Amino acid sequence: MTNAAAARGREVRQRLMRAAVELIPERGWSAVSTRVLAERAGVTPSVVHYHFPSLRALLVEAVVAQMRGLLDETTSSLAAVRSPGDLLEAMLAALEPYDGNDPLSVLFMEAYLAATRDGQLRDAISEVVAGFRERLAEWLGARGIPAPAETAAVLAAAIDGVLLHRALNPGITAAAVAPVLRRLVERG
């Protein structure tokens, strides 16, 4: 395969994954079809199966890549954060653009729901989240926070929960939850 053909192949895979990330929040996980996805990406349906073993494999890869990117970005910002309180403020501030009904929030909610029925998706998401929690626990432990692994797990779940509940109650803001979550990361 020539370099140009390989580059075209990578570009088509990226278009397919972008289309999946757009369609899942719009239609729901189970309503994304090969035909609709191919149409959105500007390719024929056969191209989907040329680049991915199945539609499900494409959806899983697209969502996991999106989650990994967001959590890697969050993790890389840890180096600039000085204190556990600042960590909490940074994590909550990162949620501000998301109201729970925006496409990225809905994408993650759809993926979590689909993961209850799909072991491969559940394992892939679990791996990404576990990696994030491990890095967060290391950061917390280095700052003397008791039970850093457990604290990281609860903090990550709380942040997910805030986002989930925002779709139902816009009053769940960073300002409203910060004092409660701050107690998780304060020494004591």
C-alpha positions as CSV (number, residue, x, y, z in Angstrom):
1,M,0.0,0.0,0.0
2,T,1.4,3.4,-0.9
3,N,1.7,6.2,1.6
4,A,-1.1,8.1,-0.1
5,A,-3.4,5.1,0.1
6,A,-2.6,4.5,3.7
7,A,-3.2,8.2,4.5
8,R,-6.6,8.0,2.7
9,G,-7.5,4.9,4.6
10,R,-6.6,6.6,8.0
11,E,-8.7,9.6,6.9
12,V,-11.7,7.4,6.0
13,R,-11.5,5.6,9.4
14,Q,-11.4,9.0,11.2
15,R,-14.5,10.2,9.2
16,L,-16.3,7.0,10.2
17,M,-15.4,7.4,13.8
18,R,-16.4,11.1,13.8
19,A,-19.7,10.2,12.2
20,A,-20.3,7.6,14.9
21,V,-19.6,10.1,17.6
22,E,-22.1,12.5,16.0
23,L,-24.8,9.9,15.4
24,I,-24.9,8.1,18.8
25,P,-26.1,11.2,20.7
26,E,-28.5,12.1,17.9
27,R,-30.1,8.7,17.4
28,G,-29.1,6.5,20.3
29,W,-26.6,3.6,20.3
30,S,-28.9,1.0,18.9
31,A,-30.3,3.2,16.2
32,V,-27.0,3.8,14.4
33,S,-27.0,1.7,11.3
34,T,-24.3,1.0,8.8
35,R,-26.2,2.8,6.1
36,V,-26.8,6.0,8.1
37,L,-23.2,6.0,9.4
38,A,-21.8,5.5,5.9
39,E,-24.0,8.3,4.5
40,R,-22.9,10.7,7.3
41,A,-19.2,9.9,6.6
42,G,-19.7,10.2,2.8
43,V,-18.7,6.6,2.0
44,T,-20.6,3.5,0.8
45,P,-21.7,1.0,3.4
46,S,-19.2,-1.6,2.3
47,V,-16.4,0.8,3.3
48,V,-17.5,0.6,6.9
49,H,-16.9,-3.2,6.9
50,Y,-13.7,-2.8,5.0
51,H,-12.2,-0.7,7.8
52,F,-13.9,-2.3,10.8
53,P,-14.9,-5.9,11.6
54,S,-18.5,-4.7,12.4
55,L,-20.6,-1.7,13.1
56,R,-20.4,-2.5,16.8
57,A,-16.6,-2.6,16.7
58,L,-16.6,0.9,15.0
59,L,-19.0,2.3,17.6
60,V,-16.9,0.9,20.5
61,E,-13.6,2.2,19.1
62,A,-15.1,5.6,18.4
63,V,-16.6,6.1,21.9
64,V,-13.6,4.7,23.7
65,A,-11.2,7.0,21.7
66,Q,-13.4,9.9,22.7
67,M,-13.4,9.0,26.4
68,R,-9.7,8.2,26.4
69,G,-9.0,11.6,24.8
70,L,-11.0,13.5,27.3
71,L,-9.6,11.6,30.3
72,D,-6.0,11.9,29.0
73,E,-6.5,15.6,28.7
74,T,-7.8,15.8,32.2
75,T,-4.9,13.7,33.5
76,S,-2.3,15.8,31.7
77,S,-3.6,18.9,33.4
78,L,-2.9,17.4,36.8
79,A,0.7,18.5,36.6
80,A,-0.3,22.1,36.7
81,V,-2.6,21.7,39.8
82,R,-1.0,22.3,43.1
83,S,-3.5,21.3,45.8
84,P,-6.3,18.8,46.2
85,G,-8.8,21.8,46.5
86,D,-7.4,23.2,43.2
87,L,-7.8,19.7,41.7
88,L,-11.4,19.7,42.6
89,E,-12.0,23.2,41.2
90,A,-10.3,22.3,38.0
91,M,-12.3,19.1,37.5
92,L,-15.6,20.9,38.2
93,A,-14.6,23.8,35.9
94,A,-13.9,21.3,33.2
95,L,-17.6,20.2,33.5
96,E,-19.0,23.7,32.9
97,P,-19.4,23.4,29.1
98,Y,-21.5,20.3,29.6
99,D,-25.1,20.6,30.7
100,G,-25.9,16.9,30.5
101,N,-27.9,17.3,27.3
102,D,-25.0,18.3,25.1
103,P,-23.7,15.8,22.5
104,L,-20.6,14.7,24.4
105,S,-22.6,14.1,27.6
106,V,-25.3,12.2,25.7
107,L,-22.6,10.2,23.9
108,F,-21.1,9.0,27.2
109,M,-24.5,8.3,28.7
110,E,-25.5,6.2,25.7
111,A,-22.2,4.3,25.9
112,Y,-22.6,3.6,29.6
113,L,-26.1,2.3,29.0
114,A,-24.9,0.2,26.0
115,A,-22.1,-1.2,28.2
116,T,-24.7,-2.8,30.5
117,R,-25.5,-5.1,27.6
118,D,-22.2,-5.4,25.9
119,G,-19.3,-6.9,27.7
120,Q,-16.7,-5.8,25.2
121,L,-17.8,-2.2,25.5
122,R,-18.0,-2.5,29.3
123,D,-14.4,-3.9,29.5
124,A,-13.1,-1.2,27.1
125,I,-14.7,1.7,29.1
126,S,-13.7,0.1,32.4
127,E,-10.1,0.0,31.2
128,V,-10.1,3.7,30.3
129,V,-11.8,4.8,33.5
130,A,-9.5,2.5,35.6
131,G,-6.4,4.1,34.1
132,F,-7.7,7.6,34.9
133,R,-8.5,6.6,38.5
134,E,-5.0,5.1,38.9
135,R,-3.4,8.3,37.7
136,L,-5.7,10.4,39.9
137,A,-4.9,8.1,42.9
138,E,-1.2,8.5,42.4
139,W,-1.7,12.3,42.3
140,L,-3.8,12.2,45.5
141,G,-1.4,9.8,47.3
142,A,1.6,12.1,46.5
143,R,-0.3,14.8,48.3
144,G,-1.0,12.8,51.4
145,I,-4.7,12.2,50.8
146,P,-5.9,9.2,52.8
147,A,-7.1,6.1,50.9
148,P,-6.1,7.7,47.5
149,A,-7.4,4.8,45.3
150,E,-10.8,4.8,47.1
151,T,-10.9,8.6,47.0
152,A,-10.1,8.7,43.3
153,A,-12.9,6.1,42.6
154,V,-15.5,8.1,44.5
155,L,-14.4,11.4,43.0
156,A,-14.5,10.1,39.5
157,A,-17.9,8.5,40.1
158,A,-19.2,11.8,41.7
159,I,-18.0,13.8,38.7
160,D,-19.8,11.4,36.4
161,G,-22.9,11.6,38.6
162,V,-22.9,15.4,38.5
163,L,-22.9,15.3,34.8
164,L,-25.7,12.7,34.6
165,H,-27.8,14.7,37.1
166,R,-27.3,18.0,35.3
167,A,-29.5,16.7,32.5
168,L,-32.3,16.4,35.0
169,N,-31.5,19.4,37.2
170,P,-29.5,22.3,35.8
171,G,-29.1,23.6,39.4
172,I,-26.4,21.0,40.0
173,T,-23.6,23.4,39.3
174,A,-19.9,23.4,40.3
175,A,-20.6,26.0,43.0
176,A,-23.3,23.7,44.5
177,V,-21.3,20.5,44.7
178,A,-17.8,21.9,45.3
179,P,-18.2,22.2,49.1
180,V,-19.4,18.6,49.4
181,L,-16.8,17.2,47.1
182,R,-14.0,19.3,48.7
183,R,-14.4,17.1,51.9
184,L,-13.4,14.1,49.8
185,V,-10.0,15.6,49.0
186,E,-9.2,17.5,52.2
187,R,-6.8,15.9,54.6
188,G,-8.3,14.6,57.7
